[in-house]
Amino acid sequence: MAFRRMAILSLFAPVLSLGQSSAIEDAQADTIAHKYDDAMRICESLLETNPANQAAVAGEIDAASKAALDLRSQNRMEDALSYLLRANRMIPNEPSLLFDIGILENQMHLNKDADEALHKSFLLKPQDPMTLYAIARVKMDLGLYPDAEAAMRSYLEKRPGDASAHYGLGRILLINLKDDAALKEFQLAIDLQPTQTESYYEIGEISLRANDLDKAETNYQLCLKRDPQHGGALTGMGVIAFRRKQYQQAADFLDRAVHLAPQFQTAHYYDGLTLAKLGRKAEAEAELATASKMAAQENARKDDLRRLAPQ
């Protein structure tokens, strides 16, 4: 009797397996056809029966991720996030899903949520380099600069040859007013990748603050050689000319800067000062008013970041 029962069960087992296999194939076909909801419904039905069904797990993640990518390309960020969160509800401990959620939330400026998602991903996949890098970016956006520095240094321990990460660490150090340490990181970035335009710009900025006008000018020019429309470097050249009392030359640089980078407060401020020196009072007052308004907006944004940062 026991043998007969086992024989009957063995006849049914392949049928169930084939049925599940067919369902997975249907889900894959739906994903390819961009029918993401249909694909996810199939996978979710299988997961409700058996949460350990790895083919269904993979299908759910694949459909959600591709849906999110498609919607993100259409700038439908909230819809994109909804697919990832839906998959996360079915598969709560999948680090790749949590990572994608964190990245998308960061792009949507939901940085507290992004920080939480990436932290969960990191706990599930400790020391993953890309998660460390993403955590550093989010911590920086939250204004948690010591945490950002620690995460970026941990990343660089694993990938010391990443020029962009050395630049990123330099930016964090710069915000923390550690100019000497930042300078070393920017130089490392250039040594690893000589086309690091932004590192030349940042070295120019550090040199300008130290009133080393010649070094600042050299690095701004290297930046502009690679990117002639770099608003920050054009502003820097304008500031150098202003300090040298070459006001018409300063105005030429700063006029280009405010047109190419209208969001850059420093360009408007020095353009206002320069126009005043040239006797163009009305234009000077307009530029200085713009600079003052932009400074107030930036201070308000920083206050919001401090208020929203995790305690």
Buried (B, 14 or more C-beta within 10 A) or exposed (E): EEEEEEEEEEEEEEEEEEEBEEBBEBBBEBBEEEBBEBBBBBBBEBBEEEEEBEBBBBBBBBBBBBBBEBBBEEEEBEBBBBBBBBBBEBBEEBBBBBBBBBBBBBEBEBBEBBBBBBBBBBEBBEEBBBBBBBBBBBBBBBBBBEBBBBBBBBBBEBEEEBBBBBBBBBBBBBBBEBBEBBBBBBBBBBEBBEEBBBBBBBBBBBBBEEEBBEBBBBBBBBBBEBBEEBBBBBBBBBBBBBBEEBBEBBBBBBBBBBEBBEEBBBBBBBBBBBBBBEEBEEBBEBBBEBBBEBBEEEEEEEEEBEEEBEE
